[in-house]
Amino acid sequence: MSGGLAHWYPAYVGLGSNLGRPVRQLESALDRLASLQSTRLVARSAFYRSAPFGGIEQPDFVNAVAALLTQLGPPDLLEALLAIEQQHGRTRDGAHWGPRTLDLDLLAHGSSRLEGPDLTLPHPGIAERNFVLLPLQEVAPELVLPGLGRIACLPVNRQQPRISRID
C-alpha cells in the first residue's frame, strides 16, 4: 500500500462440490467469499451440473465461478480459499480428482503470472475444462488472460463430459 491508497485487483474463483448438498455448499462458499477481508464479491455465474472429471466413480459436480475485487495478493487469497474449503469439511488427502464437499480454485488474479508448486496463474486448466470455462465466460467474457487470450473467444471443449446449466 502506497500513501494510504490500496490497489484492488480482479480475481476469479472456480467453485465445485459433489458431496453434502452441493448447491448449498456453493451458496455457503459464495457467502464466505463475500465476507472475506478486503474483498468484494462483484459477480457470480449460474450453477452448472457436470460429470466428474478424471474417471473416478462419483456423483456429478455442481460448479460456478465467482468474480471478486480484492486487495489480497494471490498467496493470501489462496490461503483464504483453503480456509473456506476446510470450514466446509474439505480434507486434502492426496486423492486427485476425487469427490469433495468443496473445491475452490483461484483461476486468475489481475494480470498475475505465477508458476509454483502451490499456485499457478492463470490456472492451467481453464481452457480445457468446460465446467470452468462456461461459468467464467458468463461472468467475465471480456477478460483477457496471459497466454490464453480473451475468455469469450476460447472454444468449448467438445471432448469434455456433459455440462448443463442449473436454472
N, C-alpha and C positions, 0 to 999 in steps of 0.2 A: 504494500500500500504506500503510495507516494502523496505527501501533502494532504492526507486525510481523504483522498479520493480512492474509492475501491473500484476495481475492474470487475465487470460482470461478463461472464463467458456463457455462450450457449453450450449446452451439453444434452446428450440424448442417451436414454437408458432403455435397454430392452428388458421386458418383464416376461416371465414364463412360470407356469405352475401346472402340475398334473396330479397333485395329491392334496387331500384335505380341503375340498371345496375350492377348486382353482379360481373361479370367478371372485369369490370372497377374498382369497389370498391376494389377488391382484388389486382389488379395490382397497384393501387394507394397506398394501405396499404403496399405492398411489397417495393415500392419506399420509403415510410416513414420509414419502418424498416431498410432499407439500409442506411438511413441518420441519424439514432439515434447516439447520442454522445457515444463514447467508445464502439461501437458495429459494427460488420461486418455481413452482410448477406452472408452466405457461400454456401447455397443451398436452393432450393425451389422445392416442388413437382409439379407435374402436377395439373391441376384443376379437381375436381370431382363434378359431379352433384348428389345430394342425396335428397331423400324425407325428408320432415320435421320430426323432432323427437319430440314426446310429444303429438301428437294428435290434435293440433290446426290447423284449415284450413288456409293454406298459400301457397305461391309459393315454388317451390323446392329451395334448397340451392346450392350454389357453395362453395366448401371447398378446402383447401390446407393446407400444413404445411411448415413453414419456419425454416431453421436451422441457428442459429446465433452463433457467438462468441462474448462474451460481458464481459466488466469489471464491468457492473452494477450488483448489488446484486438483489435477487428476488424482494424485495419490490420496488426498484427503477425501475426495468424493468417493473413490473406490472403497476406502475404509468405511465410510458411512453406509454404502450399499451392502457391504458384507455384514455389517451390524444389523441392518434391516433383515437380511436373509436369516441370520441367527435368531432374531426375535420371532421369526415365522417358522422356527423349527428346522431350518436347513442345517444339515450336517455335511461337511465335505469329507467324505470317507475315501476319496480317490476313485470312486466308480465314475467313469466318464460316460456321458450320455444317458445316465440312469434317471429314474423318476425322482422328482423333487417337489417339496412344498412351495419353494420359491427360488427363482433364479433371476438375479439382476445383473445385467451386463452393461458396462459403460461402453457405449458404441462410438461416441465421438465427444471431444471436449474442445470447443473453439477450433483453432487451426492446429492443435497439438498433433505432433507425430512422435510416437514413442514406440519402442520395441524393447520389452524386457520380460523377465520370467513371470511377473505378476500382472503386467498390463501392457497391451499393445493397442495403440490408437493410430488411426481409426481401427475399430475391431475388424480383424481379418475375415470374418465370416459374413459380413453384411451383404455382399453381392451374391453369395451362394445360397443364402437361407431365406426363402420366401417368408417364413414366419417372423423375420426381422425386416426384410426389405419392404414388404407391403405396408405394415404399420408405419415404418419410417417415411415412406413416400407419402402417406396420408398426412403426417404432421409437419413434414419439412421437405416438400418437393423441390424447393429451390436450393436446398443445402448442397454445397459443393465440398466433397471430401477429397483430401490429398490422395492421389493415386487411383481414385475411383471416378471422379467427375461428379456431375450433377445427379442427385439421387433420382429425380423424375425420369432421367434417361437410362437408368440401369434396367435391363430386361429381367423379367420374371424367369426363374429357372424352371423350365418345363420338365426337368428330370426329378424335381423335388416331389415328396409326398404331398397329398392333397392338403389344401388350406381353405377355410371358409370363414367369412365374417360372421360374428355372432351379433344379431340385432336385438 
